Every structure is written in structure tokens, then in C-alpha cells.
């Protein structure tokens, strides 16, 4: 497959500088924090939904709870050389990807005696990062790009970026599924690129393969000489919806939904994303700025990452129902966002009747716990849930009910696929094994695919 036929190609010709649009927002950062500092406490109104401070023993790999390694020179069945022309082989070796013991991740490109390059590429296991309806998502990392400049830096290409969840497992639907490049750098230049990719390639509404991008410089210290905080804020609390790019809290580029047609924007953003950190060597992007690597390129200069965190805000959203202090009535609506504990969910404003919020971005392995559900002495035999799905064609999963442990056998379940949209609600019943007494109820979500497949607004039980 050629590089112009719908593959994720972050390697660009010179990005045309676009005017920074309105909707600027101040982002609190701490650009002078020491290396290895913890991720900052979320500002008022924001909730941390993912964080990795990269704490651990020196010389060990990353947390496989948070990350997976992308290895080799392509995804299975995907375009060669990651679709970009880069020349390195990605590995899971601690020579290329390791913790430094001081709270940092190091991704290090290495050239062997035969002239072959290896490097590292890690991706979040989670693919559900998106703002709640009417709210915001902020994805940020504090990092230092490889400290190498001039001829020694030829071919270096560090990046902190995101791909739309429909890409995982498909590998042929770029750029329509969306790509958000929060930080790209090349050739040791004191320049940062921030870009949204969408639409069709080449050309199309998003000017592919360049995308909708802009550049800025690092101030105080160069991008290579010090740590800087690189952020993307995706805002659904404004109209038109906006994606903003920041370095050290300064908004240097904004893309808004009205820059492209509604279908292009929806295809690029109406789903979750996963996060990627990598250092590539060579390819089309470095080629636009002089090429490389060559004999002058120095091996072994890492990108050093202090932390990655994801925050969400429900600014402008509905009211969250807190978990009750006493028992819950199994036969009255239990609001899904009133969980006592959860894994993998997001809370967002719902447009369903009655308003409020729903839990969303639910995919295989996610769960929510509702403690102290009282079924009484007459057995419950039915489970009913209010659900919606905008899952892609062929993507579906099970909404399951388990009692007292999320590893216990489900007492009942139903299958759900696309209902017409993530806010297109329907009430789905299911039969369950007879239940009496008071139990902790787990909703668990199981699918044969990695993509999000359902939102839940409320549920209850019946006789």
C-alpha cells in the first residue's frame, strides 16, 4: 500500500502555519518542575482519568496494565514501515524502552554495528479517551525530546500523539478515524508541531497529508535542552467544538468543528482515542527537513517522559448522582453514574429523557460496582438497562450482571450493538437467575473487539 492511501502518516511536508483561532484558555502548568516530578494535581473542576508517573526500578519496562508495545516495522497486516517510511525496528527491549528509576520513561533509538536502528513505541491499552458530552478532555505529557541538535540529530522524530480507536485492529482507515498529534519534533529543531488529521488522503477537507496544523517554539530552554509540558484540550462545552494545542500552557493552535464538514468531523471524533509515545528514525517528515539518519547521526539519545495524564471536566454538563449512603432499591432506577467504584468508564452528560449523566466509553474489561442493592425476599428474575451505542458496524458486546465479585459467573446478560448513536437510547430487558437478599452488583462489559460498544444511563431489576 502506498503512503497516500489512507494510512497514519504523521511524517509531513512542511506544515502550513495556520492562524491561531479564538477560544483560547489558560492551562495551569509547572514548566520548571524537576525531572521525575509527579503529575500535577488536577485543577478545580477537572478529574484525573489516567496517569502514569513512570515510577519504578531503573532498567525495567513500562506498566503493561497501562501500555502495550508496538513492535517490528508495522502493525500485523498494516502498511510497511508504519506507513511513514521510517527505518527503525520497534522493540520491547529495555535497551529501547525503560524506566530510569527517577520517575521517568526513556525511549531510546539505538544504531547497531551494522547500521540498523531500533527504537520504542508504546500505546495505551485504553482506547476510550474522549470528552464527555458538554465537557472537556485534556491529554498532556511533560517530556524532553532527544537532546541532540544539528547534523547529529538528522532523522530523529519523537512524538506524543493519539489515534482514533477504530484504527486499532483495522489499520486501513486513516485519516478518516482521526489523529491528534499533540507534539511532533524532528531534526533537533526548536520547533513543535501540533496537528489534527482527518478526512481523506491525499487532499480532502483536512488538507492531507499535511493535516490541520501549526507550529511553535519552546521558550526558556529549547525543546531539546529541557522539559516542557505538551497538552491537547478537546472542548465539547463550546460551539463549534474545539481542539486546542498548548506548550507550557500557551495555546498556539486551535482546530474547530466548523473548519470541515459535519461528517468529516464526526468520523474523526465520535469515538475514543488511544495515546502513543515513540521515537521514529527517518521517514517522510525528517525528509522534508534534510533527511537522515546518516553517518553523522548520533545513536542513543532518548526522549525522556516525566508523566502522561488525562483529565476530564464536565463543565456545562448534567448533574452527577453520588452513591447512596444506605442500601439501594433493586426495583427503582439505579443511576449508572452513582457507582461506588469503576474501571475504564467516563461520565458524560446525557440527552436521554430526564437528563443527568450516563457512563460511557465502555469496552471489553470495563466494569462498575453498585454496593448494597436490596432485592428483598421475593426473587428478582429480570434485569433492565437503558443503553445507547454508536459502535462501528460489526462491533458489539455483552452487558453482564454479576453479584458480589466481578469474577463471579454472570447471573444474566444481554448483547448490544449500534443503536444509532452514542445518545440514541433504548431500554433492553434480560432474564436473570433468581436473586433475593442484599448484594453488591457489578455491571461488567465483555466484547470480542477492543472498541467501545455501549453507554449506560440507568438500570433496575424486576420480578
N, C-alpha and C positions, 0 to 999 in steps of 0.2 A: 504493500500500500504506500502511495506517495505521501509526502508530508503535507499535501494540500487537500487531503480527502477525509477530513473530519476526525483528526486525532489531536490529543492535547499537546499543543506545541507552544511552550512558553518562550521559546527562543525566537526573537523577533528581529526584523529590521528596525532601524532607529524609530522609536516610538514618537509619533507626532505629539507635541505638547499641547494639551487641551487647556482651555481656561478653567481655573478652579471655580466651581459653581457655588451657589449660596448654600444655606442650611449648615453652615459651619457650627461646630460645637466644641467646647473646651473639653479636653480629656486630661484627667489628672494622671501624671506620670512622675516617675522619680528617676530621671536620666542619670543622676550621679550616684546611684546605689552601687555598692561594690559588687564584683563578680561573686556569684553564688548566693546572692540575696534571695530571700523568699519572695514569691509573688505578692504584690501589694494587696492590702485588704480592699475588697470591693467598695466603691463609693456608695453613699446613701442611695437607695432605690435600685441597686444592682445586686444580683445573686450570682455566686460563682457556680457554674455547672460543670466545669472541668478544670483541672490544674495538674501540671507536673512540674515540680521544682528540681527534678533530676538529682535528688539526694540519693546517695548510695556509695558503695565501696568503689574506690578507684579501680578502673580496668574492667568493670562489669558492664553488661549490656543494659539496654533500656527496659523499663517495665513492659512485659508483654500483656499485662492487663490493659494498659493504655495504648500500646503501639504494636504494629506489625511491621516487619521488614519487607520491603520490596527488593528482590534480589535478581541478579542476572542483568540482561540488557533489554528486557521487555516484560510486560505482563504476559501470562500464558495466552497465546493466541492474539496478542496485541501487536502493534507495529514495532518493527525493529528499532533498536537504539532509543527506546522510549518515545519514538515518533519525532525525535528532535535532532537527530544526528550526533548526539553526544557520544563519546567514545569509551567512557569508563564502564566497568562491570560493577554493579552494586552488590555488596555482600552484607552478611550479618556478623562478620568478624569484628571483634573488639579492637582490631587494628584500625578499622574504619569508623566504627560507631561505639562509643563507650562513655561512661561517666568518669569524671576526673577526681571524684572524691571530695570535691569542694563545692558541690551543688550545681555543677554544670554538665551539660552534654557536649561532647566533641564529635563532630562529623569531619573526618579527615581523608582527603584524597591522597593516594599513595601511588607512586610510579615504581615498578619493579625494575630489575636489571635489564630485562628485555624491552623495556619501554612501555609496558602495558600499565594502564591506570585502573585502580579500584577505588571505590568510594562508598558512601552510605546514603540510603533513602529510607526514612521511616514515615509511616502513615498511621493516623489514629484508627483504632478498631471501630470507634463510633463513627457513624455516617449521618448523624441526626442533628448536626449543628445548623440551626436556623432561628430567626427571631420568632417570638410568639406573635400572634395576630395583635396588631396595635402596639407592639413593643419593639425592643431593640436587642441586637446581639453584638457583642464586642469580642473579637478574637485578637489576642496580642501576644507578642513574644519580646523578651529582652535578650538581645544577642549581639555578638560581634562577628561580622563577616570575616573571612580569612584575612589575616594581617599580612598581606603581600600586595605589592604595587609594581607598576612599570612592567618591564619585559618579563620579570619573574612571575607575574600574575596572568600571563596570557593563557586563556582557556578556562580560567576559574569562573564558576557560575553558581553561587549559592542562592537558595531561595526558601521562602516561607510562604506557603500558598495553600489553596483549597480547591477541591474538585467536587462537582455535584454528585450526590450518591448514586444516581442511575449509571454513572460511568463504571463503578466497581462491578466487575463481572461481565461487562459488555465490551468496553474498550474500543468501540467504533462510533460512539455517538457524540464525540467532541466536535465543535464547541457548543452545540445546542443545549447541553445539560449544565453549562456554566462552569467557569473557572475564575477564581478570585485570587490574583497574585498580590499578596499583602506586601511582600518585599522580594524584589529581584535585584541582583547586583552582578556585574561582570567586569573582568579585566582589571580588577583592583581600582576601579574608578570611584571617586567620592560622589556617587550618584545612585539613587534608589528609584526603581520603577514600581508603580502601583497600577494594576490593570484589571478590568473585567473583560472576560472573553465570553461570547455568546453568539447565537445566530448560526450562520452557515459559513463555510470556508471553501475557497477564498472569497473575500469581499463581504457581501451581505450587510445587514443593518449594523453590525458591530465592527466593521472595517477589519475583518480578519485577513491575514493572521496577526496583524498588529494589535487589534482589540481597542477598547476604550480606555486609554491610559494616559499617564502623565509622570513627570519626574520631579525629584527634589534632591537636595544635598544634605549631608549630615553636618551640623554645626557644633561648635565647641571642640570636639575631636572629630576626625574623619570617620567614616563608616568602618574603615579598616583598623583604626588606632584605638577604638573604644567601643563600649557597649551603648546601644541605643534601643529605644522601645518602638517597635513597629506594630501598628494597630489597624484594624478594619472595623468600622461600625456600620452595621446594616440596620436601617431605621424604617420600621413599618408604622411608626406613630405619626408620620407626616405624609402629605400627599403633594406631589408624587413621592412614592417610596424612594429611598436614597441609600447608596453605599458610599461611605466616606473612607478615605485613606489618610493615615497620620504617621508622622515620625516625631517622636518625643512630644506628643500632644498637639502638634501643629497639623491642621487639616490642609493638605496640599492638593487634594484631588477628590472630586465627588462625581459619581455617576447617578443619574436619576432615571426612574422608570419611563418617563416621557421622552427620553432620548432614542428609544426604539419602540417598535410596535408592541402591542399588548401580548401577543402570542409569543414573541421572542423573549420578552421579559418573564412571562410565566414559565416557559420551558426552562429558562436558566435559573429560576429562583424558587419555584413552587415545590421544594423538596429540601431535604437536609444536605449537608456537605461533610466531607472529611478533610482533615488537616494533614499537610505534608511538610517535612523538613528534609532538604537534601542539598548536596553539593555535586553538581554535574561538572564534567570536564569536556570542553569543546562543544560543538553544535552550532546551530544557526544563529543563536543570539550572540555568543562571543565572535562568531564570524563577521557579524555586522560592525564590530568594533576592533578589527585587526586580526581575528583568528586565534589559533592556538588550540591546545597546548603545543609547544615546540621544545627544542633543546634548551631554551632559556628558562622554561617554566620550572619553578621550584616545587618539589614534592613536599607533602606533609604539613601544609598549613590549614588548620581546622577552622570551621565555623563553630563558635562556642555559644551555646544557648543556655541562658540563666534559668528561664522558665517559659512555659506556654500556659496561658489560661484563657478560658472562655467565660464571659459574663452575659447575663441576660437581664433585661429590665422590662417590666410590664407597664411602663409609663403609658397612660391613656387606656389601659386595659380594664377588664372587669374585676369583680371582687373575688378574692380567693377565700374559699371556705376552709377554716382551720379544722384539724381533727378534734372531735369532741373530747371532753374530759371524762365522760362516763361511757356506758355501753352504747352501741349503735343498734337501731331497729332494722333487722334484715328486710322488713317488708315496706319500708319507706325508702325514697331515693337517697342513695349514698353518693354524694358528690365526689367525682373521681379525684379532684384536686385536694380532697381532705385526707389524703393518705398520711399514715404515721411514718412511713419510710418508703423509699423507692430507689430504683436504679434505671438509668437510661431515659427518664421521661423529661419532658419540658411542660411547663404550664403556660397556657395561652388563652387570650380572650376568645370566647365562642360567640358565634352568631346564631346559635340554636335558640329555640323558644325559651324564654326565661333568662337569657343572658348568662352572666357569670363566666366561669372558665372551664376549660377541659384540659386533660392531659394529652400530650401529643408526642410526635416523633417516636412512636412505639415500634420496635423492631424485635427481631429474634433475641431472646435472652433478657429482655427488659421485664420489670415487674413493679408492682405497687402493693403495699401492705395496709390493710384496714383492720385495726385491732378491736376486739371486744364486740363482735357482731352477734346479736342475740336472736336466735332462731325460734326460741320458745319451745314448748312441749309438743306442738303439732308439726310434723315434719314438713320442711320445705322441699319441693320437688322440681322447682323451676328457677331459672336464672334469666334475668332480662337486662340488657345493656343498651345504652344509647351511643351509637358509634358512627363514625364517618371515615372515609378513606379516599385519598387521591392517588393511591398506589398505581404504578405503571401496569400496563397490560401484562398478565401472567404472574403478577406478584400478589400473594395472599398469605394468610396465616391464621392461627388459632388464637382466640381469646379464651383463656382457661381459668377455672376456679379451683384453687387448692386450699385446704384447711390446715392451719397451724404450722405448716412448713412449706416453703416454696419448692422443696424437693419431693413432697408427697405426691402420690398419684392424683391427677385431676379428678374431681367429682363430676365435672361436666365441662363442655366447651362448645363453641361454635366457630365456624370458618367465616372469614370476611375478606373480601377483595374490594376493588374500586366501587364506591357508591356514587361517584360523580364529582367528587371533590373533597378536600380535607374539612370543609364545613358543610357538606351535604349529609345531613343526619338521618339515620333510621334506627328504629328500635328493633332489636334482634333477640328472640327468645331461645332458650336452650333447656333441655331436660337435664336434671342433675340427680345424683344419688340422694336418698333421703337424709336430711340433716335436722337434728334438734340440738338444743343447748346453745352455749356461747362459744364462739371460735374466733380466732384470728383468720381473716380471709385474705388470701393472696390472689391478685389478678396477675397471671403470667402470660407472656406473649411468645408464641413459637411459630417460626416460619422456616421454610427451606431456602429462603433468599435473605440477603443481608439488608435489603432496603426497608425503610419504614413502611408499615402496611395499615396502621389504624390509629385513630384518635378515639378517646373515650370521654364522654361528658358526665354520665352518671350510670348507676346500676342498682338493681334491687333483686329481691327473691320473692317467690310466690309458692302457694300450696298446690 
